[in-house]
Amino acid sequence: MDYASWASNLEYEDVKQLYEDSAENNDSFEAGFDTKFRPSNDDTPIGPGEVNNQHYLTIVASELDGSTQRIIGYLSEEFEVPINAVRFNYYREDGREYIARSWLNDPYEIEDEEEEQEQESWNGQDFYGNFGANSYRKWSDAREYGFITGGGGEWYHRTMGKATEGSRIFVYHPGDGYIGVGTVTQEKTPAHKFMIEDGNRPITEAQLEGDLSQNKDDPDLREYLIGVDWIETVDMNDAIWEKGMYANQNTVTRLKDQQTLDRLYDEFGVSAP
C-alpha cells in the first residue's frame, strides 16, 4: 500500500526520470516506450500521451494467508481499491516442470464489472480513437478513404472491437492532439478485407501513400481498420489540444471526460448525443 501511494503521485517527468536513470542502453523514455509498445514505428519517438492515469495493485506470492485475503477483500469490496493477488506454484513430475497460476479474484469478472461501471458514466455514443501515423499508416489515406487503423501487435488492436457501427469517434494523434471526428460505418476489420468503392476491392489495392498490407497473414501483427464517415478533420499541425484533455495509449476507449468532450464539441461543431 505504501508503494502504491507513492506510485500514484508520479507525474510524467518522474516516470521519465526513473526510466532514464535505470536504462542500460541510455535510451530516452520516449524511445524505450516506442520500442516496447510501437515496435513498427520508425519515426521520431513520441512516447505515451500521458502516464499514470490509472493503476492496479497485484500481490504475487506462492502462498496467501487468511489475513492477506481478508485485507484484499476488504479493500476491493468496501473501498473499490483495484487490488488482486495471484499465486504461482512450481511442480515437477516425470522429469517435466510446471508453473501453475491461480488468481484470488477472477480478473475477467473484475474487468466485466469495470465495464458495467464505466457504462454508467458514459454517454453511450462517443469513443476515443488513437491514430498513430507512421511511414505506412498515413492520415491523408485515412481522411480520403474513411478509416482509422491499428496493428503491429495484439495490444494495439485488441480494443478496436469496442467501436460499434453508428457510434461517434473522436480521433487523436499522439503528441499533437485531436484531428478528426466521424461516425463509425464499419467495425473492426482486417485491412485486406476492408472494402472500398462500393465493396469492389480491398483498400490494400488502393493507391495509398502508406501501405496497409503489412503482415497481412499474421492475425496479431496485421493492420485492422474501423470505417469512419468523417464529420470534420484537420491537418495534424492544426490538432486540437490543451493541457488536461483526455489521451490514452489504447487504440479505442470510451470517451467519458466531460472537459474534453465539451472542448471537442465546440471545436468540431458537433452536439452532445
C-alpha positions in Angstrom: 0.0 0.0 0.0 2.9 2.3 0.7 4.4 1.6 -2.6 1.1 2.2 -4.4 0.5 5.5 -2.6 4.0 6.6 -3.8 3.5 5.4 -7.4 0.0 7.1 -7.7 1.6 10.5 -7.4 4.2 10.1 -10.1 4.0 12.7 -12.9 5.2 12.2 -16.5 8.7 13.7 -15.7 9.0 11.5 -12.6 8.4 8.3 -14.6 10.6 9.5 -17.4 13.5 10.2 -14.9 13.1 6.8 -13.3 13.3 5.0 -16.6 16.3 7.0 -17.9 18.2 6.5 -14.7 17.9 2.8 -15.0 18.0 2.2 -18.8 21.1 0.2 -19.6 21.2 1.4 -23.2 20.8 5.1 -22.4 17.6 5.3 -24.3 15.2 8.2 -23.7 11.9 7.3 -22.1 10.1 8.1 -25.3 12.4 5.8 -27.3 12.1 3.0 -24.8 8.3 3.2 -24.8 8.1 3.1 -28.6 10.5 0.2 -28.8 8.3 -1.8 -26.4 4.8 -0.7 -27.5 5.3 0.6 -31.0 7.9 -1.7 -32.5 7.0 -0.9 -36.1 7.2 2.9 -35.6 10.2 4.3 -37.5 9.5 8.0 -36.9 10.8 10.3 -34.1 10.0 8.7 -30.8 6.9 10.2 -29.2 6.3 8.1 -26.1 2.9 7.9 -24.3 0.4 10.8 -24.4 0.2 10.6 -20.6 1.2 8.3 -17.8 -0.2 7.0 -14.5 -3.8 7.9 -15.2 -4.8 4.5 -13.6 -3.0 1.7 -11.7 -3.7 -1.7 -10.3 -2.2 -3.5 -7.3 -1.3 -7.1 -7.7 0.3 -9.2 -4.9 2.4 -12.0 -6.3 3.1 -14.9 -4.0 3.5 -18.7 -3.7 1.0 -18.7 -0.7 -1.5 -16.3 0.8 -2.5 -16.4 4.4 -6.1 -15.7 5.6 -5.2 -12.2 6.9 -3.9 -11.1 3.5 -7.0 -12.5 1.7 -9.3 -10.7 4.2 -7.4 -7.4 3.7 -7.6 -7.7 -0.1 -11.4 -8.4 0.1 -12.0 -5.5 2.4 -10.1 -3.0 0.3 -11.7 -4.1 -3.0 -15.3 -4.6 -1.8 -15.6 -1.8 0.7 -13.5 0.9 -1.0 -13.2 -0.4 -4.6 -9.4 -0.4 -4.5 -8.2 -2.1 -7.7 -6.2 -4.9 -5.8 -5.9 -8.6 -6.5 -3.5 -11.4 -5.8 -2.0 -14.2 -7.9 -0.3 -17.3 -6.7 2.4 -19.1 -8.7 3.4 -22.6 -7.7 6.2 -24.8 -9.2 5.8 -28.5 -9.8 8.0 -31.3 -11.1 6.6 -34.6 -12.4 8.2 -37.3 -14.5 11.1 -35.1 -15.4 8.8 -32.2 -16.5 8.4 -28.8 -14.8 5.2 -26.8 -14.4 4.2 -23.4 -13.1 0.5 -23.1 -12.0 -1.2 -19.7 -11.7 -4.2 -19.0 -9.5 -5.9 -15.6 -9.1 -7.6 -14.8 -5.8 -10.3 -12.9 -7.7 -11.1 -13.8 -11.3 -9.6 -10.8 -13.3 -12.1 -11.3 -16.2 -15.1 -11.0 -13.8 -13.5 -7.8 -12.4 -13.0 -6.4 -15.9 -16.7 -7.1 -16.8 -17.7 -5.3 -13.6 -15.5 -2.3 -14.5 -17.1 -2.2 -18.0 -20.5 -2.0 -16.3 -19.4 0.8 -14.0 -17.9 2.7 -17.0 -21.2 2.3 -18.9 -23.0 4.2 -16.1 -20.9 7.3 -16.6 -20.5 7.1 -20.4 -22.9 8.8 -22.8 -23.2 5.7 -24.8 -22.2 7.3 -28.1 -18.7 8.9 -28.0 -15.4 7.0 -28.4 -11.8 8.0 -28.4 -9.6 6.7 -31.3 -5.8 6.7 -31.3 -4.3 7.1 -34.8 -0.5 6.5 -34.6 0.7 7.8 -38.0 4.0 6.4 -39.4 5.6 5.6 -42.7 2.9 3.1 -43.7 -0.1 4.4 -41.7 -0.9 7.8 -43.3 -3.5 10.4 -42.1 -4.0 11.5 -45.7 -5.2 8.0 -46.6 -7.4 7.8 -43.6 -9.1 11.1 -44.5 -9.6 10.1 -48.1 -10.9 6.6 -47.6 -12.6 7.0 -44.2 -10.9 4.8 -41.6 -8.7 4.6 -38.6 -6.2 1.8 -38.2 -4.2 -0.1 -35.6 -1.8 -3.1 -35.7 1.7 -4.3 -35.1 0.7 -6.4 -32.1 -2.4 -7.7 -30.3 -2.1 -5.0 -27.7 -2.8 -2.3 -30.4 -5.9 -3.8 -32.0 -7.5 -5.6 -29.1 -9.7 -2.6 -28.1 -10.8 -1.7 -31.6 -13.8 -4.0 -31.3 -15.4 -1.6 -28.8 -16.3 0.9 -31.5 -19.7 -0.1 -32.8 -21.4 0.9 -36.1 -23.3 4.1 -35.7 -21.3 5.4 -32.8 -19.2 8.6 -32.9 -15.4 8.6 -32.6 -13.0 11.4 -31.9 -9.5 10.7 -33.3 -6.3 11.7 -31.5 -2.8 11.7 -32.9 -0.1 11.1 -30.2 2.0 14.1 -29.5 -0.3 16.5 -31.4 -4.0 16.3 -30.3 -7.4 15.6 -31.8 -7.5 15.6 -35.6 -11.0 14.4 -36.5 -14.5 13.2 -35.6 -16.8 10.9 -37.5 -19.4 8.2 -37.4 -18.4 4.6 -37.4 -19.6 2.9 -40.6 -17.7 -0.4 -40.4 -16.5 -2.3 -37.3 -13.0 -3.7 -36.8 -11.9 -5.4 -40.0 -8.5 -6.8 -41.2 -7.1 -4.4 -43.7 -7.1 -6.9 -46.6 -10.8 -7.4 -46.1 -11.8 -3.7 -45.7 -13.6 -3.0 -48.9 -13.8 0.4 -50.7 -15.6 1.7 -53.9 -19.0 0.0 -53.2 -17.3 -3.1 -52.0 -15.5 -3.9 -55.2 -11.9 -4.1 -53.9 -9.9 -4.1 -50.7 -8.2 -1.0 -49.5 -4.9 -2.7 -49.7 -5.2 -2.5 -53.5 -5.9 1.3 -53.5 -3.4 4.0 -54.4 -2.3 4.8 -50.9 0.5 7.0 -49.6 1.1 4.3 -47.0 1.0 0.5 -47.0 -1.8 -1.2 -45.1 -0.7 -4.7 -46.3 1.9 -5.1 -43.5 1.9 -8.6 -42.1 -1.5 -9.4 -43.6 -1.1 -13.2 -42.9 -0.4 -12.7 -39.2 -3.6 -12.2 -37.2 -1.7 -10.4 -34.4 0.6 -8.2 -36.4 -1.5 -7.2 -39.4 -3.4 -3.9 -39.6 -7.1 -3.6 -38.6 -9.4 -0.8 -39.8 -12.5 0.8 -38.5 -14.6 2.6 -41.1 -15.4 6.2 -40.4 -17.7 8.7 -42.2 -15.8 11.9 -41.4 -17.8 14.8 -40.0 -14.8 17.0 -39.7 -11.0 16.6 -39.9 -8.0 18.9 -39.6 -4.3 18.7 -40.5 -2.0 17.3 -37.8 -0.4 20.7 -37.3 -3.8 22.1 -36.5 -4.6 19.4 -34.0 -6.8 20.4 -31.1 -5.1 20.1 -27.7 -4.8 21.7 -24.3 -3.4 20.5 -21.0 -5.8 18.3 -19.1 -7.5 16.9 -22.2 -8.0 13.1 -22.3 -5.5 10.9 -24.0 -4.9 7.1 -23.8 -2.4 4.6 -25.3 -5.2 2.2 -26.3 -6.4 2.4 -29.8 -10.1 2.7 -28.8 -11.7 3.6 -25.5 -15.0 5.1 -24.3 -14.6 8.9 -24.2 -16.1 10.0 -20.8 -14.1 13.0 -19.8 -16.6 15.9 -20.0 -14.0 18.6 -20.2 -12.5 17.0 -23.3 -15.9 16.4 -24.8 -17.1 20.0 -24.3 -14.0 21.3 -26.0 -14.3 18.9 -28.9 -18.0 19.6 -29.4 -17.2 23.2 -29.7 -14.1 22.9 -31.9 -15.6 20.4 -34.3 -19.1 21.9 -34.3 -20.9 18.8 -33.1 -23.5 18.4 -30.4 -23.8 16.2 -27.4 -25.9 13.0 -28.1 
